[in-house]
Structure formats: C-alpha cells, structure tokens
Amino acid sequence: MTYNFTDFPDRTKTNAYKWQKAAADKEVLPLWIADMDFITFPEMTAALEKFAKQGIYGYDAPKDSLYQAIVDWEKNQHGYQVTKDDILLIEGVVPAISVAVQAFTKEGDAVLINTPVYPPFARTIKLNNRQLVSNSLIEKNGRFEIDFEQLEKEMVDEDVKLYVFCSPHNPGGRVWTKEELEKVGQLCQKHRVLLVSDEIHQDLTLFGHKHYSFNTVSTAFKDFTIILGSATKTFNIAGTKNSFVIIENERLRQLFQKRQLANNQHEVSSLGLLTTEVALRQGLSWLTDLKVVLERNVDLVSRELAKTKIKVMKPEGTYLVWLDFSQTGLSHEEILEILEKKAKLQLNDGLTFGREGRNHFRLNTAAPTAIIEEACLRLLEYFT
C-alpha cells in the first residue's frame, strides 16, 4: 500500500469538532461525525502549503480547470457526462439542500425523505417551514429497502412537491441498484415531484457495489433532478468547504441560482476551490488504497460484533456502520449511558436519524484499524 493509513494523528490539539470530548477525557474514543482520522495524500498537503506561501488570501475565482476536473471525474468514475454550464458551486451539500427547498417549494409544501437518514435532511425541511413527510425504509436481508407502494401512497396523499433522496444512503450504507433508482424516478415523473439526490458518498462504494448517478439511469430524469456532489467526504477535506450542484434543466438551474444569490451563498472559499481540484485530479490512487482499508475495517466490525448482541448492517458504501442494539434488551437511554459512561465510545445517536433509529447507533470506521479493533473490544466487553 502506497499511503499511510496506520498513523493516528493527535487531533485533540487541533480543535477538531469530532475530538472535543476526547480533548477533555483521554479515554473517550470518538467514532461519530463523518470525517476520517487518516492523513490525506501528500499532493494535497503540498498544494495547501504552496497556497499558504502566497501571503495574500483574498477572493479567488473558480478556474475553468476546476469545472473540467468535475466534468472529467463524473465521466470517468461514474459514466455521467455533464458540461460546465450544468454545474453550480456551493459551500456544502447541506446548504445546497436548503437552497433547493427554498427555490422549488413554498412554506407549507410537503417535502419527503426516507428515514432513518442524515439528520440535516429533516432539520432543513422543518426550519424552512415545510411539511416533513417521513417514508420509513424497511430492513430486509440485513439491508434497507424502499417500500415503493408506501412511497407512492405518501407522494399522492401528502401532495409531495420535493423528494430529498440519499444515494448512497447514510446511515444504512445502501448503494441503490439501477432498478431501484429507476422506480424512484418513475414515481417522481408520474406525480410531478422534483428530486434532490444527495450523492456525496458516491465515490465510497465498497465490496464491488456500483453507484449510479441518478441522471445516468434515464435521460428523462434530467428534467426534474438536482444532483449534489462533493469531494469533501471522499478525500477527507470537509473543513475546506466546497460542493457542486449539477442541474441539467435550465429553468431549474436558474431558479436554484437565483435563490443561491438571494441567500448570498454563491461564493466558495479559496481553499475549497483549490482542494476540490487537487482531489479530483490527483487523489484517485489514494482513494483506491483507502477503500481497501475501509473494507477491512467494516469486515472487522462485522466479524467481531457477531460475537455480541449487536446486529450490524454491513454497508455497501460509505464508511458508516448502522448498529442495532435491540437484542440487548436495554432501553435506548441505557445503551447510550453504557456507551458514553462505561465503554467511553462516542457514536452517533440513532434517534437523530428519525424514529426508526431507536436502539440504534452509527459507527464511523474511517480510522486506523487498531482504533477500530479497540472500539470492538469495548463493545464486546459491555454487549456480549
């Protein structure tokens, strides 16, 4: 392996949000917020060092080469052919969801999500005074699936205007099949529902699973779909803040852009512009090695926790593992207390992902394998 995925840098002295509790209590092992405890590839560090030496840090304009890097990445990695004109830049995927909700719906309109799902989905919809419609995913054969009959019923009964879709799925790690995506698109098309597809984890597919960007499934889907992407999760550069929005329908793109400007969300930091281009042009080799480590860590968690009363939903993508503690016989509050007070493990509370998250917690495996081994030992001690 070319890159270093074994060193464990001390992040307690860097004001890292993920490591704040650990800074106060050295026994705490934080495996929650979705950034990685890996050093990124050296070309990224070199580019940032070169930037720092400029000595002037004013406004930077996006380069044509950045847009071309996005175009090339989407084509080469995901078979998705777009143009520069289809792409808008924004500081993050979550802000992009806010802009989409504001641009394409009005207060009181129904916006649908599949739960459990990344907490900012529901938060954004509710804080923008839209009606939240939660469609529960069903667990079948150890993975989440969509109940399409119920999905269509809710679209019709609630008069849904916008569907915020997570692909690949967080926290379940589902990499939706082409057939599943086709069904989603057909329902949206049938009932005139706009779709926002959050594809921030598109590059982190594991174990041979293939991600299909939504608009590659059918050219007809381009008329009602907004694709959200970013290099930030893939290359551990989330703090530099940059994402991209792909909207092939010109009318929708103009509406999005108008709301983005009204919110003053049209500017991206110089660091975000820089790191995104470096990642997409020079990071593929690092990503290839990273996924080997992630697969090893996920297999480790699955194998070790099979000895406990914890049920593991093995992800097909992302580095996030959805853990079900229901068979322990403990209440959600009791599980949380054991994790925090005894095991000293900081995981994401499943209830923040929706009501389906009761007795569930999310574990981040993007850390050196020795750290994941230690986490498994702690879970074995208290939940066997």
Secondary structure, DSSP 8 states (H G I E B T S, - for coil): --S--S-----TTTT-GGGHHHHH-TT-EE--SS--SS---HHHHHHHHHHHTT---------HHHHHHHHHHHHHHH-----GGGEEEES-HHHHHHHHHHHH--TT-EEEEEES--THHHHHHHHTT-EEEEEE-EEETTEEE--HHHHHHHHHHTTEEEEEEESS-TTT-----HHHHHHHHHHHHHTT-EEEEE-TTTT-B-TT-----HHHH-GGGGGTEEEEE-SHHHHT-GGG--EEEE--SHHHHHHHHHHHHHTT-----HHHHHHHHHHHHH-HHHHHHHHHHHHHHHHHHHHHHTTSS-EEE--SBSSEEEEE-GGG---HHHHHHIIIIIS-EE-EEGGGG-GGGTTEEEEE--S-HHHHHHHHHHHHHHH-
